[in-house]
Amino acid sequence: MNYFHPLMHNNFNKSDMIEVIKLLRAKKKILTQSKKVKEFESAWSKWLGVKYSVFVNSGSSANLLSINILKILKKKGEVIVPTLTWVSDISSVIQNNLKPVFVDINPKNLCMSEDGIIAKINKKTIAVFLSHIQGFNGLSTRLINYLKKKKIMLIEDVCESHGATFKNKKLGTYGIMSNFSFYYAHHMSTIEGGMICTNNKKIYQLAKVLRSHGMSREIGDTNLQNKIAKKYKNLSSKFIFLYPAYNFRNNEISATIGLNQLKFLNKNNEIRKKNLITFLQNLDEKKFRVNFDLIGNCNYAFPLILKKASFANRKKLEDTLNFKKIEFRRGNAGGGNQLRQPYLKNYVKNINLKKFKEVDHIHFFGYYIGNYPSLRSTKIIKICRMLNLIDLV
């Protein structure tokens, strides 16, 4: 079906394909994880401003490995998680036998409420897994200082917010770990892919080991690998499996695309930011929410949120979007309120949904539509005019 306004235009350009063709035509080539992966990891670390990055096969895999590392370091406890996020943020906590504790959102940035996080922290809390939703910053000085004071780990999910900042420093550099996604529709893409980032050497080594079946030879530290080999003399040094881990490695083709897309990321992000401002300035503030905190924002997709909680208005809006062939997703991130999803029914009991009013509004009356670098301001204004004409009561 040809959409008037799709969620995403083709995220790959001619130069991406040229670089892939060069790789495939090379006389000596390895297409599984090799030199290009390491090169991309290094380039990404430099762009983000961290010491270490580990390229994996998806953002969801990055989430799972991060929480697996948390489990190894902390053993057990509670992890404070968003109600508005992608499913893998929550499932990774459950799959590691840790307890998710949910927090409502701040309507100004769609991220976890700062007050809600602080209120839920107790002696069992070992980490806060904070998602920066749709390019919005979810951090504050107060929250960062409080977590440091309580010695609680911060893990950032930046999968939808490449290039967004807090105090002019990129998101993904504040937590002890951070995760990125290079899925097709995100700020940049490697077809499928994700990245775990950290300044902590031990976490970096664990991420590499867990990515590759738990093998000690992936550590990258000869002295440490030799100590492990001496400890397990009855095993081949090439096949010592330290943890029951995964195969989440990525490949040279994806890394090659990532290296090329990274060249254009800053420029494309500036266009995305301008597009969001144009969108919000031209929407009718009587019908739609436009009062977001845009400081540090690097938009992933336009938030289209009905101001009034009205199912009649929702039907009018969706009917118009469908008729005009404007592709949309209800719920803004991950289908809305995760507490309403069936996968949680055996893990979360006695939840009072009335205490999660903000995320529930997004669940029923929030949407996103496409924002991308090739989108012209004239088209954005045209879409806004069409939305403003909808007869909402």
Buried (B, 14 or more C-beta within 10 A) or exposed (E): EEEBBBBBEEBBEEEBEEBBEEBEEEEEEEEEBEEBBBBBBEBBBEBBEBEBBBBBBBBBBBBBBBBBBBBBBEEEBBBBBBBBBBBBBBBBBBBBEBBBBBBBBBBBBBBBBBEBBBEBBEEEBBBBBBBBBBBBBBBBEEBBEBBEEEEBBBBBBBBBBBBBBBEEEBBBBBBBBBBBBBBBBBBBBBBBBBBBBBBBEEBBBBBBBBBBBBBBBBBEEEEEBEEBBEEBEEEEBEEBBBBEBBEBBBBBBBBBBBBBBBEBBEEBBEBBBBBBBBBBEBBBEEBBBBEBBBEBBBBBBBBBBBBBEBEEBBEBBEEBBEEEEBBBBBBBBBBBBBBBBEEBEEEBEEEEEEEBEBBBBBBBBBBBBBBBBEBEBEBBBBBBEBBBEBEBE
